[in-house]
């Protein structure tokens, strides 16, 4: 899953792809490098990020989704928590919802269920402790793996009860979203335990702060090799989708991982 942030303030590439033309050019490049899904987001969820209005988010993402749909023959995901953006994005051509709040926002669960009655729209449910504005202010867990697993199981249950088919759900443990380094490491080491929830797992570890902490990498550019190591470990532990900024390098690392995993 290639990341396409249409934001001025994302931690890694904020402001790079604000115009539809720039966004489309970058999407073309990611597809050429092997991306199978493009994830479009119009609101930063980096630590400390401020919320944007529905109108702002729509203005950012809808022209881009429309342009992508016209040209690129692959699925488009909308990275949003707002029900209005979900509806407009799917109408514009998005075929998946990627929600960091796991459909807990106002009207989000109802909207996702409605969209699934009208057409098949997979939904990724992510775990986050707190909100982007405060999530990294002393995150605390008794048992991070058990708590994340319990939360995601509860959200799966809520979705199914709302009418979203089980086979259209994915989960994301939410690395870096309300989690300190020790929590991220423990989650990654025991990631395969989340496979017991019976739905595919999406993982986003690309260029995360934890890499900077582990490698003393002070710039985003210094986090590539750490990102590739984490992506490979996640895939080995059962992740079905890897969300990444550096598509070609990540695809090549995952091809090597898959070759070893599937070797008979």
C-alpha positions, 0 to 999 in steps of 0.5 A: 500500500503506497502512501499518498498524503494530501496534507501540508503537515504529515510528518514525512512528506507533508506539503509535497503532493497537495496539488492533484497533478503532483499527487497523480505523478507520485501515484504513477511512480508508486504504481510503477514501483509495485504498489498494489493499493494507493492510500489517500489521506487529507488529514495528518494523524502524526503525533500532535496533529490538529484536526481539519474540517470536513470541507478541508479534507474533501477539498484535498482528497476528492479531486485526487481520488477522481484523477486516480480513478480515471487513470490507474487500474488499482484499488484506492483507499481513503484514509479518513475517520469522517463519515462524510469523507467516506461517502464522498470518497467512495462515490469518487472512486475509492474502494476501501476505508482506512480508519485510524479511529476504527469507525468510532467517529460520529456516524462512521460505523453507520456510514461504513455499513451503508456503503457495504450494503450498496457495494463492497467496501473493505474497512481497516480498523486501527487501534489508537490510544487517545487522539493524534493531538495527545496520543504520545503523551505518556501512553500506558498499558498493562499488556499492550498485546492483549489490550490491542487484541481485545480492542480490535476484537470488539470493533470487529464485533461492532462492525459485524453487528452493524451489518459489515460482513466479516470478510470485508474487515481488516485490522491494524495494530496502530504502531506509533499511535499512542504507543511508546517504543517498548509497546511497539517492540512488544507488539511487533514481536507478538504480531502473529497473535493478532492473526487469531482474530481471523481477518487480514492485517495491515501494518504501517511502520514506514519511517516511524519515530521508533526507527529514529529512536532505535538507530539514532536517525535524526532525519526521515531519510535515515529511516529507510533501512529500518523501515525495510527491516520492520516491514520484513518482520511484520510480513514474516509475522503475518501482515497481509498489507504493508503501508509504505512510503518507499515503495520500490525498496519495500516491494523488493524486501517483501519479495525476498521475504515471501520467497523464503516463507514459501520455499518448500 
